[in-house]
Amino acid sequence: MQIHVSIGENHRFELREALLVYGDRQKSFVTRHDVALQENAPPTLGPAQPLTVAFVESLVRSLSGSSDAEVLPESILAKGDRLIVWWTPAQRRQMFYENSEDKASELNGLVFPQPPLVWRVKNGDLMIRALTENKRPQTATKLAIAPFWNLSDNGRVCTGSMRRPDGATVSSITDWERGYYESAFTHANVGRLTRHPGGFEGLWTSLAGKRKPFPLDTLIGLPQTLAQFVRGERA
């Protein structure tokens, strides 16, 4: 039995391997099988083989097709197929606050100095950490908690209605940053966000409309390094 698919005039695909998915209500696993084609008979599956990371990565590359090469600017810290990590130096940005308890309402729409930040996008998820020095971080650089609402303890952004671009490319970086700052900060997900004696509201109230640098000594340092953050590991 001949089993093949033709696409256009240049590609003819033959059945070679099969993936079988087993599962119950809680877990699932996948096995990989070679396919034996036979004349005048249905194809048969070979013995189950473990699904390796190398095979999955090869399959993803085949499905996604080739991508154009990108020139990486100095701000890029790491780049993968579905991952991009970059940093931004200290700057001033407008921020929006919409809290159900009317907290920080007097800060809504004002411009604030920002700490230097590290941004990580993978599979559509955005994570952010702060830097205690205003310079490009290295592999072993220790990171800090980004003093913003809407962040979980691992730095993951609760995006809510945030406009998120597709993909993790150099050209999408501006859209990720714009989407983040144009969305509303609505709630705190972790307990302590800053060392400022006035807490979160005291910190941002003191910075509202100011042109002074962000006080880096108010950041809460972490044992997590840049390399761990890139890999998605907690310290």
Secondary structure, 3 states (H helix, E strand, C coil): CCCEEEECCCEEEECCEEEEEEECCCCEEEEEEEEEEECCEEEEECCCECCCHHHHHHHHHHHHCCCCCCCCCCCEEEECCCEEEEEECCEEEECEECCCCCCCHHHCCCEEEECCEEEEEECCEEEEEECCCCCCCCCCCEEECCCCCCECCCCEECCCCCCCCCCCCHHHHHHHHHHHHHCEECCCCCCCCCCCCCHHHHHHHHHCCCCCCCCHHHCCEEEEEHHHHHHCCCC
